[in-house]
Protein backbone atom coordinates (compact mmCIF):
# COMPACT_ATOMS: atom_id res chain seq x y z
CA UNK A 1 0.00 0.00 0.00
CA UNK A 2 1.23 3.48 -0.85
CA UNK A 3 2.40 5.53 2.09
CA UNK A 4 0.49 8.76 2.69
CA UNK A 5 2.15 12.06 1.92
CA UNK A 6 0.53 13.40 5.08
CA UNK A 7 1.42 12.54 8.66
CA UNK A 8 -1.23 11.63 11.19
CA UNK A 9 -0.82 15.04 12.80
CA UNK A 10 -1.46 16.78 9.49
CA UNK A 11 -4.51 14.63 8.78
CA UNK A 12 -5.97 15.38 12.20
CA UNK A 13 -5.28 19.10 11.75
CA UNK A 14 -7.16 19.07 8.43
CA UNK A 15 -10.09 17.19 9.97
CA UNK A 16 -10.22 19.58 12.95
CA UNK A 17 -10.14 22.55 10.59
CA UNK A 18 -13.12 21.09 8.71
CA UNK A 19 -15.02 20.55 11.97
CA UNK A 20 -14.71 24.25 12.78
CA UNK A 21 -16.84 24.96 9.71
CA UNK A 22 -15.05 28.16 8.75
CA UNK A 23 -14.36 26.84 5.24
CA UNK A 24 -16.24 24.48 2.99
CA UNK A 25 -14.84 21.00 2.62
CA UNK A 26 -14.24 21.60 -1.08
CA UNK A 27 -12.17 24.73 -0.49
CA UNK A 28 -10.25 23.06 2.34
CA UNK A 29 -9.43 20.10 0.10
CA UNK A 30 -8.23 22.40 -2.69
CA UNK A 31 -6.09 24.34 -0.23
CA UNK A 32 -4.48 21.15 1.12
CA UNK A 33 -4.16 19.49 -2.30
CA UNK A 34 -6.33 16.45 -1.56
CA UNK A 35 -9.49 15.10 -3.13
CA UNK A 36 -12.80 15.14 -1.31
CA UNK A 37 -12.80 11.34 -1.46
CA UNK A 38 -9.54 11.31 0.48
CA UNK A 39 -10.97 13.74 3.00
CA UNK A 40 -14.06 11.61 3.61
CA UNK A 41 -11.94 8.44 3.85
CA UNK A 42 -9.76 10.14 6.47
CA UNK A 43 -12.81 11.39 8.34
CA UNK A 44 -14.31 7.88 8.42
CA UNK A 45 -11.04 6.41 9.64
CA UNK A 46 -9.63 9.09 11.94
CA UNK A 47 -12.70 11.15 12.90
CA UNK A 48 -12.73 12.03 16.59
CA UNK A 49 -9.28 10.56 17.30
CA UNK A 50 -6.31 12.18 18.97
CA UNK A 51 -2.72 11.89 17.79
CA UNK A 52 -1.91 9.27 20.42
CA UNK A 53 -4.94 7.18 19.43
CA UNK A 54 -3.88 7.28 15.78
CA UNK A 55 -0.38 6.12 16.76
CA UNK A 56 -1.87 3.24 18.75
CA UNK A 57 -4.07 2.33 15.77
CA UNK A 58 -1.00 2.13 13.52
CA UNK A 59 0.78 -0.10 16.06
CA UNK A 60 -2.22 -2.41 16.26
CA UNK A 61 -2.44 -2.63 12.46
CA UNK A 62 1.24 -3.60 12.25
CA UNK A 63 0.80 -6.24 14.96
CA UNK A 64 -2.29 -7.59 13.23
CA UNK A 65 -0.42 -7.88 9.91
CA UNK A 66 2.45 -9.70 11.64
CA UNK A 67 0.07 -12.15 13.30
CA UNK A 68 -1.74 -12.82 10.03
CA UNK A 69 1.60 -13.52 8.34
CA UNK A 70 2.58 -15.93 11.13
CA UNK A 71 -0.76 -17.72 10.87
CA UNK A 72 -0.39 -18.07 7.10
CA UNK A 73 3.11 -19.51 7.51
CA UNK A 74 1.87 -21.96 10.14
CA UNK A 75 -1.01 -23.07 7.92
CA UNK A 76 1.43 -23.60 5.05
CA UNK A 77 3.67 -25.74 7.27
CA UNK A 78 0.68 -27.83 8.37
CA UNK A 79 -0.40 -28.39 4.77
CA UNK A 80 3.15 -29.42 3.83
CA UNK A 81 3.35 -31.87 6.72
CA UNK A 82 -0.06 -33.34 5.91
CA UNK A 83 0.97 -33.81 2.28
CA UNK A 84 4.19 -35.49 3.40
CA UNK A 85 2.39 -37.83 5.82
CA UNK A 86 -0.27 -38.78 3.28
CA UNK A 87 2.41 -39.86 0.76
CA UNK A 88 3.87 -42.37 3.22
Secondary structure as GFF3:
##gff-version 3
##sequence-region A 1 88
A	DSSP	alpha_helix	8	20	.	.	.	ID=ss1
A	DSSP	alpha_helix	25	32	.	.	.	ID=ss2
A	DSSP	alpha_helix	36	46	.	.	.	ID=ss3
A	DSSP	alpha_helix	51	87	.	.	.	ID=ss4
###
